[in-house]
Amino acid sequence: MKNTSKAVPVVLLILGGMANAQVDSIGQSLNFHNSPMNYENSPMNYNNSPMNYNNSPLNYQNSPLNFNATNGVYDSGGNRVGYETKSPSGVTNYFDNSGNRVGYSPKGGK
């Protein structure tokens, strides 16, 4: 019985250290600056929303019918798969041709 009671705290310390290491590694790869929880990056922000005309596929600058558009996003086969827009806060938003937001790059991100 004495050996078991001493082993339990040691095991808990090891597991606790592993949990802290995992949290630290997550914290290094994700931060508030590039998080979708940051309102600047959020689709709830009107500047990032497809409801904003600047981001809408109804805007001719974003239309796949505009062959002079400079904001098209293409796949490796040369097919247009969407477009990108930059919000006033500097976030780059990526939309598919239907206007669904499919990604973003935070301000200053690449």
Phi, psi and omega in degrees: 000321181296321180294322181294318182292331178280331182286328183298311179298325179295316179297319179295322178295319179295313179296321178297320177295322178294320179295319178295322179296321179293319179296318179297319181292324177292319180297332179283327183271334178241133173223171185295330181300318183256009182279143173291348176285343175287124184302329179299329181262350190288143173291348176285343176284125184304328180294340180256359187273144173291349176287341176283127184303328179297335181257356187281144174290348177284342175286124185302331179296336181258356187286139174293347178279346179271101183285349178264003181296138182258001184250018180288148175246129187238150175275180184294341178272001180086009179272135178289124181249351180171202181208164178236148175226156178248127180280163178301335180277354177101000178283132175266122181255139178247128181236149171281176184296343179272354179095009178277127179290121184247355178178177179202160169238126181296162179307127180081356181276166179239000000 
